[in-house]
Amino acid sequence: MVHKIRLIRARLKDAFYLLESCRVCPRRCGVNRLKGQTGICGIGFLPSVSSDNLHFGEEPPISGKRGSGTIFLTGCSLGCSFCQNYPISRLGHGKPVDFPKLAGMMLRLQALGAHNINFVTPTHVGPQILAALSIAFRKGLRIPLVYNCGGYESVDMLKLFDGIVDIYLPDMKYADPKMASTYSHASDYPDVNRAAILEMHRQVGSLRLDEAGNAVRGLIIRHLVLPNAVAGTESVLQFIAERVSPETAVSLMRQYFPAHQAPGLPTVNRKITPREYARAKALLERFGLVNGWLQE
């Protein structure tokens, strides 16, 4: 961990510089978060945490037998109309924490036996996480770090995590800019997302497991199948197979339900059908993506 501490020390100044006229996420709001101003994510200088607990509902190599040490961070830079965690992402449920307290959460979860520290929606507080990690590593944090995100990431910010994050767990939500604009107010999502995925894979490669089957390093991509082909599943899976690697671990999810604003949006106001999910599974086979998980 000495190496990671040195990396963080070398990069903290650059990371906090991104907060001064905020360019932490692709929105590039330009607000001065060092002075507490808030942009689209709704978070100023201090990060806010909704919960920090052992979680057993992630992919098997992330949850393992003892659980993943999840830290749910309040706020989000995307704002999806169907967000299933909207009380946390949009309504601000959570409490501000300083860096020593955030580091203490990591160490507590490690002491409880967590296989990893799992930052959920870390995109908008990357510099703050780095600052807390510099404390946690010095105090004995040793387990892998998971960057669990919506996939709308700044490559510049991701590069500051190179050599520090062990496992990337991003979404690939959309292939079509129009759909991304309609449901997440981010027409640039497909291009931004694909560049971020390639950077993540460059850093950590394909998924690697230890002898017990727990993740130690690598990339896992989540793809939530949406009704009426809104997610562009065929294009997403083809990109993974052809541009990332056919060895990439893919979690093909069918857990969509109309949350938040989705009940009032006709195209996404229902769960997906068995036929829609079967088609998505067939696409996995067509593109030779054999590593990962299905939801039956």
N, C-alpha and C positions, 0 to 999 in steps of 0.2 A: 504493500500500500504506500510505501515511501515514494514510489514512482508516481502514483496518482496524486499524492499531495504536492509534489513538485510541479506536475502538469497544471494543477488548479492554481497554484501560486503564480505561475507564469501567465495564466489566462484571465485571472479575475479582473484585472484592470480593463482589458478589452471587453469582457462580458458586461461590466457595469457601465462602460461607455455606451453600450447599446441601449441602456435604460434612459440616458440623459435626454435624447430625442428619440423616443422608443422605436427600435427596429428589431426587437426581439423576435417577433413573429412576422409573417408575410404581410400583415395589414399595414405595418409601418405607420402607426398612428402619429408619431412625432411628439407625443406628450412627454413631459419631463417627469418620469416616474420616480426619479431620485428625490423629487420634491413632493411626492405623494399624488401627483396627477394621475387620472385614470383614463384609459382609452376604451376600445371595444371590449377588451377582456374583463373590465370592471375592477381590476386590481392595481393598486398604487405601488408603493415601495415594498412593504412587508407582504410576504405570501400569506394566504389564508388557507387553513386546513379544515375540511369537513369531518374527516375521521381518519384514524390510524389504527388498523386492526389486522389480525390474521385473516386472510381471505382464501376460501377453498373452491371458488367458482371460476378460477382462471383455467387456461389450458393445462392439461395434466403435468407437463414438465415445469410449469411455473408454480402451480399450487403444491405439487408433490404430496407427501403425507402429512407434513407439519403446517402447511399453509404458506401463502405469499404475504409478505409484510407490506400491505398496501397503505399508501398515504394518498388520500383523495384531496386534491388541491382545488380550491374554490375558483370559479371563473373559467372562461374559455374564450378563445379568439375566433371560434367558428360561429357558434349560434345556430345550430341545426334546428329546423322547425319541428323535427320529430325526436329531439333529444330525450332519451330515457332517464337522464340524470339532471334534468333542467333545474330542479331546486338548488343543486350545487353549481351547475355551470352558468345559469342565468339569474337565479334569485338570490345568489350570494350566501347560501347557507354555509356557515363556517366561521372560524375565529382567526384573526391575525396572530401570527407567531413570529418571534424573532429567530435569528439563525441558531443560537444555542438550543432553543426549545425544539426546533425542527430536527437538529442533530440528535437531541435526546430521544425523539420519537423513533428515529432509525435504530438507535442503540437498544431501546426497550424492545422493539420488534425482534431484533437479533437475539436478545436474551430469552425471548419467548420461544425461540426455535425456528423462526422464519427461514425459509430457504433463500430468500432474496428480499431486497427493498424495492418496492414496486411503486414508482411515482405515477399516479394516474392524472392525466391532463397536466403535464409539466410545462407545456410549450411556452406559456406566457411568463413563467417564473424561473427560467433556466439560470440566469445569473444568481438568483437567490439560492437555488438548490446547490450550485457550485460552492457558494460561501458556506452553506450549512455542511456540505460534505467535507470541506477542509477541516472543520471541527470534528465531525464524526470519525473521519479516518484517524486523526491524531488520538482519539479516545478509544480506538479499537474496532471500528467497523471493518468487517472482513468479507461479508457475504456479497454475492453478485448484485448489480444494480440493473433494474428494469425500467426502461423509458417507454411508458404505456400511453400512447397518444392518438389523436385523431388524424394524424398524417399530414396536417397543414403546417409545415415546419420551414423555418428559415435554414438554408444550408449553412450560412455563416454561423448561426447559433449551434447547429449540430456539430460543426467542426470543433467548437470549443469543448465538446463532450468526447471527442476522439481519444481513445485510450482510457476513458473514465467509465462510460456506460458499457456494460457487458452484454446486455440483451435489449434489442429494440423490438417493441411490440406495437407497431403502427396499424391504423386502419388504411384501407384503400376504399374510399366511399363512393367515388364517382369516376366515370370515364368521359362524361359529356359536360362541357362548360355550362351549357344551358341548365342542366339538372342541378349542377353545383350552385349556380346562381339562384335558382328557384328555391331550393331547399336548405342551402347553407349561406346564401348571400356572398358567395365566393366563386365568381366565374373562373378565376385562375386556379382553382383547386386541382384539376387534373394535372396541369403542367407542374405546379409547385409540388404536389404530392409525388409525382414520379421522380422528380429531381431529388427529393428528400429520401425516397426509398433507395435510390441508387447510392446516395451518400451513406446511408445506414449500412447497406450491404458492403460497401467498400471498407467501412470501419470494422465490422464484426463478422462478415461472411455468413455462411449457412449455419443453421442451428447445430450446436454440439451439446451432448448430454454427458453426465458423469455415469459411473457404474450403476447408480441407483435409478437412473432415468430422469434426473433433474437437470434442467437447463443451466449451463454454465456460461455460454456465449452464443451469439448469433442472432439471426433475424427471424421473427415470426410475423407474418402478415395476416391481419384479420380482414375479412370481406363479409359485410352484412348484406345478404340478398334482400333487395327491396321489391315491393310490388310493382308490376307493370314495367319491369326492366329498367327502373329508374337508375339503378346503380351501374348499369353497363357492364354486367358481370363478364361477358365474353371478352370485351376489350381489356378489362382489368387482368383477367387470368392469362390472356395471351401476352400481355406486357410482362407479367411475372416470369412466364416460361421462357420468353425470347430475349428479354432485356436484363433481367435480374439473374435467375438461374432456375432450371427445372428441378433442382434439389431444394428450392425454397420451401420451408414449412408454411402451409396455408391453413388457417382456421376459417372454414366456410360456415358462416353462422345463419341460422334460420330463426333467431329469437326476436325478429322485428315485431313490434306491435305499435299501433298509432298512439304515441304519447305527445305531450306538450300541445303544439298547434296542429298536429297531423289529423286529428278527427275532423277538422274543417277543411281539409285539402283532399279533394276527390281522388287523386291519383295514388295517394299513400294512406288512405283512411281505413285500411284493412290489413290483416296479417297476410303473409304470403301463402300461396296454395301449395299442396304437395307437388303438383306438377311443376310449379316454378322452381322449387328446390331441387327436384329431380333433374331438371334441365341444367341447373348450376352444377350438380354433381357430374353430369355427363360431360360438361365442359372441362372440369378438372381432369377427367380421364383423357379427353381429346388432346389436351395440351401436355399430358404426361406429368402432371403435378401430383405425385403419389405420397408426398410427405405432408403430414398435418392431421387435421381432425374435422369430423363432420358432427352436426347436431341432429340426432334422430328424434 
